[in-house]
Every structure is written in structure tokens, then in C-alpha cells.
Amino acid sequence: VTAQGATVELVEGEYRLTVGTSDVVVSATFEQTMYRVTVGEDVTNGTITFSANEGAYGTEIEVTATPDKHYVLSRLYVNGEQLTRVDGKYTFTLTGDTTVTADFAPAVYVIDCFVNGSGGSASADKTSASAGETVTVTVTPEDGYEVDEVTVNGSALAAQDGVYSFTVEGDAEILVIFREISVTPPDSSDSSDSSDAGSSSDSDTGSSSEPAQSSSDEDTSSAP
């Protein structure tokens, strides 16, 4: 504020000047008030950023909420009032200093379990879980079958002490394959060899008894 080109000081919220015997020209320059946008102190498990950290009255501010790994955005608040997403964006209009807060919740992942083909059944003890939780897979082969392979998202899962389990890191697809137990028949050559050996033994016994009989007969006939 100026009067006749001289600055008029603000005193107790008022601009005061003394008017003399002549006209006084008073001029004033106005500027917009800038309002601040800040993140609340209690925000955890994620971050919040703005298209601008301050702005004049009526400025549209876009909010971006980024969850930490294994978390999702649950709710977003502007000065305590829940902010709704419109056309995929969180925006609000500045009307004063503003504080933005958010609730980030643990992500919940889907657990699917399938059997490829036949030969048994399989199931997981959870259909959904958060990161870090343990999922145990129960596999039950039918008679005549055994477990061929168990995979989680394409990676082989080995049994530990006969138990298939893994730690959740995201959505998981469990695939179980069974195979038929193969039975090896006895080697036919073994029985054939035994049979041949028996035949040979019988043959040898028969041919040796015949000369012995002839020798006995000759001795008897030559006696006086």
C-alpha cells in the first residue's frame, strides 16, 4: 500500500494515513495467498506425493499414493475427509492449507491349486494369504499312482520331510502332476536258464546209469 508514492506501514492489521489539505492517491498491490500441501505424520507402509506442494486458492492438486512392496492403498484422506478416486485419479481443489494421509494395508494374494491330468487330488490349506505366510499343499495319489511333480508358478517345489509348503510372495498357482507306478516284471531269461539247467542234469543222470548196468551184467555172465 502506498500513498502519494510512499509506503504505508501495516499497524495492528490496519493501514493508516493522515490526509492533509490536498487530494491523496492511495494504491495497493494484491497477491494470491499460497496454501501448503503436506503429508500427515502417521503415514506408514507407503508414500504420498503431489502434483504441487503449494498453490493458490482453487488450484487442483493430484495425489499419488505408492504402497510399499506387499501393501496396497486402502484409503486416502484430505484434511480428514476420505478422497474418492475419479477417472483413475485422486484430485482435490485447494481451499487452504491441506494435510493428506493414507491407510496402506497388507496385500492379500490369491492361492490356486490344480491337478494336471488324473491320478490323485491336491489342495492348499489357504485360498488367499499375505506375503510371508506359509501355505501347505496336501497331495493324495490314487492307488497305483505317485507324485511326479509339484510346481508353484512354474518352479519345482520339493517336499521337506514329506510335506510340500512354501512362503507366499504374491499370487500363487500350484500345479500337481501324478504318474502311474511302473512295475518291472521278472526277467524271463532267469527262468529259461533254470529250465535248461534242469534238463541238462536229467540227461546226464540217464546216460550214466546205463553203462553201470551193462558192466554188472557182464560180470554175472562170466562167473563159473
DAVENDA-V751422 format. One record per residue. N is the residue number from 1. SS is DSSP state (helix for helix, strand for strand, loop for the rest). OMEGA is omega in whole degrees, -180 to 180 (999 if undefined). D_FIRST is the distance of its C-alpha to the first C-alpha in Angstrom with 2 decimals. Layout:
N:SS:OMEGA:D_FIRST / N:SS:OMEGA:D_FIRST
This chain:
1:loop:177:0.00 / 2:strand:175:3.78 / 3:strand:-176:6.98 / 4:loop:177:10.11 / 5:loop:-180:9.01 / 6:strand:-178:8.30 / 7:strand:177:5.89 / 8:loop:-177:5.55 / 9:loop:176:7.71 / 10:strand:-179:8.69 / 11:strand:-180:12.14 / 12:loop:176:14.75 / 13:loop:-179:12.62 / 14:strand:173:10.66 / 15:strand:-176:7.68 / 16:loop:175:9.99 / 17:loop:-179:10.56 / 18:loop:-179:13.96 / 19:loop:-179:14.99 / 20:loop:-175:17.95 / 21:loop:-180:20.60 / 22:loop:179:18.78 / 23:loop:179:16.37 / 24:loop:177:12.65 / 25:loop:180:10.57 / 26:strand:178:7.11 / 27:strand:-180:5.69 / 28:loop:177:4.30 / 29:loop:-178:6.58 / 30:loop:174:9.07 / 31:loop:-178:12.03 / 32:loop:174:15.31 / 33:loop:179:16.56 / 34:strand:-179:19.65 / 35:strand:-177:22.69 / 36:strand:175:25.63 / 37:strand:-177:29.28 / 38:strand:177:31.90 / 39:strand:178:35.67 / 40:loop:-176:37.21 / 41:loop:-174:39.18 / 42:loop:180:42.46 / 43:loop:179:43.06 / 44:loop:176:46.46 / 45:loop:178:49.02 / 46:strand:180:46.49 / 47:strand:178:43.06 / 48:strand:175:39.96 / 49:strand:-177:37.58 / 50:strand:175:34.71 / 51:loop:174:33.67 / 52:loop:-179:30.20 / 53:loop:175:29.16 / 54:strand:-180:25.67 / 55:strand:178:23.95 / 56:strand:178:21.40 / 57:loop:178:22.37 / 58:loop:179:25.51 / 59:loop:177:26.68 / 60:strand:-180:30.47 / 61:strand:175:31.92 / 62:strand:-178:35.61 / 63:strand:175:37.51 / 64:strand:179:40.61 / 65:strand:-177:42.99 / 66:strand:180:45.78 / 67:strand:170:48.70 / 68:loop:178:50.68 / 69:loop:179:54.28 / 70:loop:175:56.44 / 71:strand:177:53.49 / 72:strand:176:51.88 / 73:strand:179:48.61 / 74:strand:180:49.30 / 75:strand:178:45.94 / 76:strand:-176:42.25 / 77:strand:174:39.56 / 78:strand:-176:35.81 / 79:loop:176:34.39 / 80:loop:-180:38.00 / 81:strand:-178:38.73 / 82:strand:-180:41.41 / 83:loop:-179:40.30 / 84:loop:178:42.81 / 85:loop:179:43.63 / 86:strand:-178:43.34 / 87:loop:176:45.09 / 88:loop:-178:45.74 / 89:strand:172:42.11 / 90:strand:180:40.01 / 91:strand:174:36.48 / 92:strand:-179:33.70 / 93:strand:-178:30.23 / 94:loop:173:27.27 / 95:loop:-179:25.68 / 96:loop:176:24.59 / 97:loop:-171:25.94 / 98:strand:175:29.61 / 99:strand:-179:32.84 / 100:strand:177:35.89 / 101:strand:-179:39.43 / 102:strand:172:42.90 / 103:strand:175:46.56 / 104:strand:-177:48.97 / 105:strand:177:52.65 / 106:strand:178:55.84 / 107:loop:177:57.14 / 108:strand:-175:60.43 / 109:strand:-179:62.87 / 110:strand:178:65.80 / 111:strand:178:69.32 / 112:strand:-179:72.02 / 113:strand:-177:75.71 / 114:strand:170:78.34 / 115:strand:178:82.00 / 116:strand:-178:82.97 / 117:loop:-178:86.39 / 118:loop:177:88.85 / 119:loop:180:90.71 / 120:strand:-179:88.60 / 121:strand:179:85.39 / 122:strand:178:82.13 / 123:strand:176:79.18 / 124:strand:-178:76.07 / 125:loop:176:75.26 / 126:loop:173:71.65 / 127:loop:175:70.23 / 128:strand:-177:66.66 / 129:strand:175:65.26 / 130:strand:-180:62.24 / 131:loop:179:62.17 / 132:loop:178:64.45 / 133:loop:180:66.82 / 134:strand:176:70.52 / 135:strand:179:72.41 / 136:strand:-178:76.22 / 137:strand:177:78.36 / 138:strand:180:81.78 / 139:strand:-177:84.32 / 140:strand:178:87.71 / 141:strand:172:90.29 / 142:loop:178:93.07 / 143:loop:179:96.70 / 144:loop:-180:97.61 / 145:strand:175:94.05 / 146:strand:-180:91.79 / 147:strand:177:88.15 / 148:strand:-177:87.65 / 149:strand:172:83.88 / 150:strand:180:80.67 / 151:strand:174:77.33 / 152:strand:-177:73.65 / 153:loop:176:71.43 / 154:loop:180:74.24 / 155:strand:-177:74.79 / 156:strand:178:78.08 / 157:loop:-180:78.04 / 158:loop:178:80.82 / 159:loop:175:82.38 / 160:strand:-176:82.11 / 161:loop:178:85.11 / 162:loop:-177:85.76 / 163:strand:175:82.25 / 164:strand:179:79.76 / 165:strand:179:76.16 / 166:strand:179:72.80 / 167:strand:-176:69.21 / 168:loop:176:66.63 / 169:loop:-178:64.01 / 170:loop:175:63.17 / 171:loop:-175:64.98 / 172:strand:173:68.70 / 173:strand:-179:71.68 / 174:strand:180:75.02 / 175:strand:-178:78.08 / 176:strand:178:81.63 / 177:strand:176:84.78 / 178:strand:176:88.31 / 179:strand:-180:91.51 / 180:strand:178:95.14 / 181:loop:-180:97.17 / 182:loop:179:99.83 / 183:loop:-179:103.35 / 184:loop:-180:105.54 / 185:loop:177:109.20 / 186:loop:179:112.11 / 187:loop:-176:113.29 / 188:helix:-179:116.33 / 189:helix:180:117.88 / 190:helix:-179:118.46 / 191:helix:179:120.68 / 192:helix:179:122.48 / 193:helix:180:123.34 / 194:helix:-180:124.69 / 195:helix:-180:126.84 / 196:helix:-180:128.25 / 197:helix:180:129.06 / 198:helix:-180:130.99 / 199:helix:-179:133.01 / 200:helix:-180:133.94 / 201:helix:179:135.12 / 202:helix:-178:137.33 / 203:helix:-179:138.87 / 204:helix:-179:139.73 / 205:helix:-179:141.38 / 206:helix:-176:143.59 / 207:helix:-178:144.92 / 208:helix:-178:145.83 / 209:helix:-176:147.97 / 210:helix:178:150.24 / 211:helix:-179:151.80 / 212:helix:180:152.38 / 213:helix:-178:154.48 / 214:helix:-180:156.56 / 215:helix:-180:157.37 / 216:helix:-180:158.61 / 217:helix:-177:160.85 / 218:helix:-180:162.45 / 219:helix:-179:163.26 / 220:helix:-177:164.95 / 221:helix:-177:167.16 / 222:loop:-179:168.44 / 223:loop:179:169.64 / 224:loop:999:173.58
